[in-house]
Amino acid sequence: MYGRRNGGTVVLGGGRASARRWPALRRLPVPPPSYLRPCLDLPLDPLPLAIELMEHDSTTGHEAGVVDHVADRLMAEGWTVERIPVSPGRDVIHATASPSPTVTLSTHLDTVPPYLPPRLDGDRLSGRGACDAKGIAASMWCAATRLREAAFPVALLFVVGEETTHDGAHAANLVPNASRVLINGEPTESTLALGTKGALRLVLRCEGRAAHSAYPELGHSATSDLVRLLAELDSLKLPSDPLLGDTTVNIGQLAGGVADNVVAPWAEARLMIRLVSPAEEVLAMVREWVGDRATVEEGNSVPPVRLQALSGFPTSVAAYATDIPVLANWGTPYLFGPGSINVAHTMNEYVRVAELRSAVDAYERLAVAALDRETGR
Ligand SMILES: [Zn+2]
């Protein structure tokens, strides 16, 4: 059980703002004991819910199992569930409890590989998705449960495909909705992000001419060309921004050549650039730098984003990209989540249980404060 019991009520830390406008947030009735409510198992503690979500391997492209599970569970809890199709078996889940909810809590159900099953070790929940982002989904779900009990106009939006092409968010953004506030969840160490860097994927390709490696003068090595080109990257001047910092470039994957004893006829580098300025500006700079020494293939990009602060919440800047720019039709965006991006995508992914639990309060306060600002109260 989560929450302080006080004379027949559970006192939930909704904060002063929420208590003033939504008094029910402060004094929810104690839910009946679990043996009396076999069909009404409302999630109030994000820990078991996070573990439940993490028991599904939902590496991007394989989210169908967790999506079905989440949809079924939300419907059993009385949410109206809309499934927004993305690709066969992969749907975005939109859960509502009132006709036109104005605040949407959203994060992603897909994860990066490899799958790591959940493990609880004291205050530490480890495994794939612990902080990115199934733990966050669980905290949001608990917060939405409380908000809904207080008749606050809240919705949940759980997307797929965030870790690769953002196809879930693209599909969700086409759906008409009345949302005026989007609270997106990614691990920000429980701070409100003031901005996020964007991202641009590029492939640089060099072409050579194969020859016997004993007679390199008869061919032309594409791998040598590519290595020389990439060596210049560190001295390339790319934009920086006072809030977001520097543009950075990661040489994520290299490939090329056909055999040790053949002069390489081809080579390619897959780059991921973290943007602090529009993608077109950086793309033009890269093309000018490369000239005719390679071809530049443009992959998908996400622009950098500037976000709002709210009083009472510590702030930060995130160097990673999120679904926020793609979900432009879901209202004024905010970004907040328990856990650290420093352990996301690693074999050591974890979140502290205490942080997961306090995020429930935080999402509840954020929802109320953000809607207050939106409606000018
Ligand atoms: Zn994430």
Residues whose N, C-alpha, C, O or C-beta is under 5 A from the ligand:
A	BS01	ZN	D132 A133 E186
